[in-house]
Amino acid sequence: MKLFANLLVVPLLLLPAHAQVFTFAHDQMLKYTSHNPFDRFEDGRPNVPDAILERVKGLSAEEVWAVLPGGGFRNQYEGNWRILHPNRKLVGRAVTAQFMPERPDIADVMAADAQAKGLRDNRNQRVIDLLKPGDVLVVDLFGKIEGGTIVGDNLATYIYATTGTGLVVDGAIRDLEGIQPIDMSVYCRGVHPTPIGNVMLTGINVPIRIGDATVMPGDVVFGDSEGVYFIPPQMVKQVVDKADETHIHDEWTQMKFKTGKYKSTDIYPSPRDPALKKEYEEYLKQKLGQRQ
């Protein structure tokens, strides 16, 4: 069930913010991301260091998969995207937004609250204006295409200028000809000429669903040409450390294959001969030492 529906049953779980949407209060952000080992932003969102994000850029989807399920995180990947610039990795810290089909009795209350606070009813821009460098906007627009266009070329330009990263939307974008030249990573379900409409923004920086994945604010977003992973902050160092070992293993394995001296089973997935195994372990230790 969607988070907003849950709020109707348990209204004290979240507190209203930005006048008309729901978000984690600071103490609840801490509670629901209590395993985060890093510093935090003022609102409590995990702030994974830039140095680790740089290491994430060298990953592949398979290397993330090699770690997360073993840690109990089996629902962090989503594929089947229309990808702009698939050769460009998307890496950053998730800022989440949840939309729902518009319902007038709820929308009227939201509009009245916004007006009382002197805020414009600008739905998508309300969350876009919160973005910081290194953020990735991750939007649950429930797969909507017509009227589910989170940005056109103007707002896409703003997002890239502000974050330097990109966008993930379980929905659509518009003005593709204007967005395509921007060197930003975009994962969307489709493209449509209509502006966003007949929807209401119900959550900012709350847990959201993107396809088969559950996304938390502060997750590390990793997108490549296959799809998108949402890595919990407490798992990201384990992922990149394991990937370092995998890169060295693959480097050594392919170096041996190129000699033409070995059958594939002699070397892969691990050396069968004790002498070769010892050689590999020494190579691994040396390379890991150089990277520390």
C-alpha positions in Angstrom: 0.0 0.0 0.0 1.2 3.5 -0.8 2.8 5.5 2.0 0.2 8.2 1.8 -2.6 5.7 2.3 -0.8 4.5 5.4 -0.7 8.0 6.7 -4.5 8.2 6.7 -4.5 5.3 9.1 -1.4 6.3 11.2 -1.3 10.1 10.9 1.4 10.5 13.5 4.0 8.5 11.6 4.9 11.6 9.5 4.5 15.3 9.9 3.4 17.8 7.3 6.0 19.8 5.6 6.2 22.2 2.6 2.6 23.1 3.5 0.8 20.3 1.5 3.0 17.2 1.4 4.3 14.7 3.9 8.0 14.1 4.8 10.0 12.5 7.6 10.4 14.7 10.6 14.1 14.9 11.6 13.9 12.4 14.3 12.0 9.9 12.1 14.6 10.3 9.3 17.2 9.3 11.9 15.1 6.4 13.0 14.4 5.0 9.6 18.0 5.4 8.4 19.6 4.5 11.7 22.2 2.2 10.1 23.7 5.1 8.1 27.4 5.4 9.1 28.0 8.8 7.5 27.2 12.4 8.2 23.8 13.8 7.5 22.2 16.9 5.9 20.3 19.3 8.1 17.0 17.4 7.6 18.7 14.1 8.7 19.1 12.7 5.2 22.2 10.5 4.9 25.1 12.3 3.2 27.4 9.6 1.7 30.8 11.2 1.1 31.8 12.4 -2.3 34.9 10.2 -2.2 32.8 7.1 -1.9 30.4 8.3 -4.7 33.5 8.6 -7.0 34.3 4.9 -6.3 30.7 4.0 -7.1 31.1 5.4 -10.6 33.4 2.5 -11.4 30.8 -0.2 -10.5 28.6 -2.4 -12.7 25.1 -3.6 -11.9 26.5 -7.1 -11.4 28.9 -5.9 -8.8 26.2 -4.3 -6.8 24.0 -7.4 -7.1 26.9 -9.5 -5.8 26.6 -7.8 -2.4 23.1 -6.5 -1.7 21.0 -9.7 -1.7 23.5 -11.3 0.8 22.8 -8.4 3.1 19.1 -8.9 2.9 18.4 -6.2 0.3 16.7 -8.1 -2.5 14.5 -5.3 -3.8 16.8 -2.5 -4.8 17.1 -2.8 -8.6 14.8 -1.7 -11.4 15.3 -2.2 -15.1 13.2 -1.6 -18.2 14.0 2.1 -18.7 14.2 4.5 -21.5 17.7 5.8 -20.9 19.2 9.0 -22.2 23.0 8.8 -22.5 23.3 5.1 -21.4 27.1 5.3 -21.6 27.1 7.9 -18.8 26.9 6.5 -15.2 24.3 8.0 -12.9 25.6 8.3 -9.3 24.3 10.5 -6.4 22.3 10.7 -3.3 18.5 10.1 -3.6 16.0 12.8 -3.0 12.6 11.1 -3.2 9.2 12.4 -4.4 5.9 10.6 -4.5 3.0 11.6 -6.7 -0.5 10.1 -6.8 -3.5 10.5 -9.2 -5.3 13.7 -8.3 -8.3 13.4 -5.9 -10.1 16.7 -5.4 -11.0 16.5 -1.7 -7.3 15.8 -0.9 -6.0 18.3 -3.5 -8.3 21.1 -2.2 -6.8 20.7 1.3 -3.3 20.8 -0.1 -4.0 23.8 -2.2 -5.5 25.7 0.8 -2.6 24.9 3.0 -0.2 26.1 0.3 -2.1 29.3 -0.2 -2.1 30.0 3.5 1.7 29.7 3.6 2.0 31.9 0.5 3.4 29.1 -1.6 2.8 28.5 -5.3 1.0 25.2 -6.2 3.9 24.2 -8.4 4.0 20.5 -7.6 7.2 19.3 -9.3 9.1 22.5 -8.6 8.5 22.2 -4.9 10.8 19.2 -4.7 13.2 20.3 -7.5 14.0 23.5 -5.5 15.3 21.3 -2.7 18.1 19.7 -4.7 21.8 20.1 -3.8 25.0 19.2 -5.7 25.3 15.5 -5.9 21.6 14.7 -5.4 19.6 12.6 -7.8 15.8 13.3 -8.0 14.0 9.9 -7.8 10.3 10.3 -8.6 7.4 7.8 -8.2 4.9 8.9 -10.8 3.3 5.5 -10.9 4.3 4.9 -14.5 2.2 7.7 -15.9 3.2 8.9 -19.3 0.6 11.4 -20.6 0.5 14.1 -18.0 3.2 12.3 -16.1 6.1 14.4 -17.4 8.2 15.5 -14.4 10.3 17.9 -16.4 10.8 19.5 -19.8 14.1 21.0 -21.1 14.0 24.1 -18.8 13.6 22.2 -15.5 16.0 19.5 -16.7 18.6 22.2 -17.3 18.0 23.5 -13.8 18.4 20.0 -12.3 21.6 19.3 -14.1 23.1 22.8 -13.3 22.2 22.3 -9.6 23.1 18.6 -9.1 25.6 17.7 -11.8 23.9 14.2 -11.9 20.5 13.3 -13.4 17.0 12.1 -12.9 15.1 8.8 -12.3 11.3 9.0 -12.9 8.8 6.2 -12.9 6.9 8.3 -15.3 7.8 10.5 -18.3 9.6 13.6 -19.5 8.8 16.1 -22.2 10.8 18.3 -24.7 13.1 15.4 -25.5 14.8 17.4 -28.3 15.7 20.0 -25.7 16.8 17.5 -23.0 18.8 15.2 -25.3 21.8 17.7 -25.7 22.1 18.1 -21.9 24.8 15.8 -20.7 22.7 14.4 -17.9 21.6 10.9 -17.1 17.8 10.4 -17.4 15.9 7.2 -16.6 12.3 7.4 -17.5 9.4 5.2 -18.8 8.6 7.3 -21.8 8.2 10.7 -23.4 5.1 12.8 -24.0 4.4 16.4 -25.1 1.9 17.1 -22.4 2.8 19.0 -19.2 2.5 17.4 -15.8 -1.1 17.3 -14.7 -4.0 15.4 -13.0 -1.5 14.4 -10.3 -0.7 15.6 -6.8 2.6 15.6 -4.9 2.0 13.6 -1.7 5.5 13.0 -0.4 9.0 14.5 -0.3 11.9 12.5 1.1 9.8 9.5 2.2 10.1 5.8 1.2 8.9 5.4 -2.3 8.4 2.5 -4.8 10.2 2.6 -8.1 9.0 -0.5 -10.0 10.2 -3.5 -7.9 12.5 -1.3 -5.8 12.0 0.4 -2.5 13.9 3.7 -2.3 14.8 5.7 0.8 16.0 9.3 0.9 19.8 9.3 1.0 20.2 6.0 -0.8 23.1 6.0 -3.3 21.6 5.9 -6.8 23.6 3.9 -9.3 22.5 3.8 -12.9 24.3 2.2 -15.8 23.2 0.9 -19.3 21.2 -2.0 -17.7 19.2 -0.2 -15.1 19.2 1.5 -11.7 20.3 0.3 -8.2 19.4 2.1 -5.0 22.1 1.2 -2.5 21.4 1.7 1.2 24.2 3.9 2.7 25.2 1.2 5.2 26.0 -1.1 2.3 27.8 1.1 -0.1 31.3 0.7 1.3 31.0 -3.0 1.3 29.8 -2.9 -2.3 32.8 -0.8 -3.5 35.3 -2.8 -1.5 34.1 -6.0 -2.9 34.1 -4.5 -6.4 37.8 -3.6 -6.0 38.5 -7.3 -5.4 36.3 -8.3 -8.4 38.2 -5.8 -10.7 41.5 -7.3 -9.7 40.3 -10.8 -10.1 39.0 -10.1 -13.6 42.3 -8.3 -14.5 44.4 -11.3 -13.4 42.1 -13.8 -15.0 42.0 -12.1 -18.4 45.8 -11.6 -18.3 46.2 -15.3 -17.9 43.7 -16.2 -20.6 45.5 -13.9 -23.1 48.7 -16.0 -22.7 46.9 -18.9 -24.4 48.4 -21.4 -21.9 45.3 -22.3 -20.0 41.8 -23.8 -20.4 39.0 -21.7 -19.0 38.4 -24.1 -16.1 42.1 -23.9 -15.1 41.6 -20.2 -14.2 37.9 -19.4 -13.9 36.1 -18.8 -11.6 39.2 -19.5 -9.5 42.6 -21.1 -10.1 42.7 -24.9 -9.7 46.4 -25.3 -9.4 47.8 -24.4 -5.9 50.7 -22.5 -7.4 48.4 -20.4 -9.6 46.1 -19.8 -6.6 49.0 -18.6 -4.6 50.1 -16.3 -7.5 46.7 -14.8 -7.7 46.4 -14.2 -3.9 49.8 -12.4 -3.9 48.6 -10.4 -6.9 45.4 -9.5 -5.1 47.2 -8.5 -1.9 49.7 -6.3 -3.9 46.9 -4.5 -5.9 44.7 -3.9 -2.9 47.7 -2.5 -1.0 48.3 0.0 -3.9 44.7 1.2 -3.7 44.7 1.9 0.0 
